[in-house]
């Protein structure tokens, strides 16, 4: 595949073509089977790159390297791999991702590496038993939307129960409602509950999920050595 095709593919996906250029490109795809196949390969690679990196900078580093392949080769441990077709380019990029992207040192931890929640086991109060059971079942099966619904109901009844509040915050975090989740974690962390350090840990995870690494590190540093989350916090600190 020639370089002009590669550039046109990138511009099309990035929505940088004019209406006329976009129409012309789509017409070419409909009449040129080989070009369409190459474009589908490019889209697959594009999607793969977007999902493999923990931050935009690392993704852009690899993209820039791939676009500079004017001499059609990459180097791995001193060996030159010729890229005679775009399929080979995709294979080469896939290899780079699989072996850990040595060139770009892709070691930034992700939220999913640390989001291992303890099972929800609420103390039944003698009433609202079904709501407690539904909340536990939904949360432990990772149905966070349903769990949030039940925990919100319970939190409106048991206003001082920090465990219910904490797990409500975790549900919000899992669903991407960071502002509401962090408001809950802040309230618990400034109180006298035994879950205060756990709330700090989860706010740090919220920041990690949003790739706010500096703020995340600052919170991790205040988790005391006596806290159950201390070792996990230190491990995450070492990797950030």
Residue, then its C-alpha position, 0 to 999 in steps of 0.5 A: x500500500x502506498x503512503x497516500x492511501x495510509x494518509x487518506x485512511x488516517x484523515x478519513x477516520x480522523x474526520x479531516x476530509x472535506x465533504x467532497x473528499x469524503x464522498x470521493x474516498x467512499x466511492x473508491x472503497x465501493x469500487x476497489x476491493x483491495x483498497x477496501x480490504x486495506x482500509x478494514x485492516x487499518x481500522x482494525x489496527x486503529x481500534x486496537x491501538x486505542x484500546x491497548x494504551x493507558x494514556x493518550x501519549x503512549x498511543x500517539x508515540x506508537x502512531x508517530x512511529x508507524x507513520x514514519x515508516x517511509x523506508x518500510x521497516x521497523x527494528x526489534x532487537x537489532x533486526x530489520x523487519x521489511x514491511x512489503x504490505x500493510x498487512x505486515x504493518x498490522x502484524x508488526x504493530x500487533x507484535x509490538x503490543x503483545x511483547x509489551x511495547x519495549x520502545x515506549x515502556x507501557x507500564x502505567x497501571x490501570x484502574x482495572x488492575x486494582x478494582x478488586x472489590x470485596x464482596x458486599x455482605x450487609x448486616x440485615x436489620x430485620x426489615x427491608x431484607x429483600x432490598x439487602x439481598x438484592x443489593x448484595x446479589x447485584x453488586x457481587x455479580x457486577x450489576x452496578x446499575x441495579x446495585x446502585x438503585x438498591x443501595x440508594x434506597x437503603x442509604x435513604x433509610x440508614x443515613x449513618x451506615x457508612x458501608x452502604x454509602x461506600x458501596x454506593x460510591x463504588x457503584x457510581x465509580x464503576x458507572x463513571x459518575x466520578x463527581x458523585x462517587x468522590x463526594x461520598x468518598x470525601x465524606x467518609x474519609x473525613x469521618x471517624x469510620x473504620x472505612x475512612x482509609x478505604x474511602x481514600x483508597x477508592x477516591x485514589x482509584x477514581x483519579x486513576x481511572x480518570x488518568x489523573x496520576x499526580x492527584x492519585x499519587x498525592x492521595x495514596x501517600x496519605x494512606x497510613x501503614x495501619x490501613x488494610x489498603x496500605x500495601x496496595x497503595x504502595x504497590x500502585x505508587x511504585x508503578x505510577 
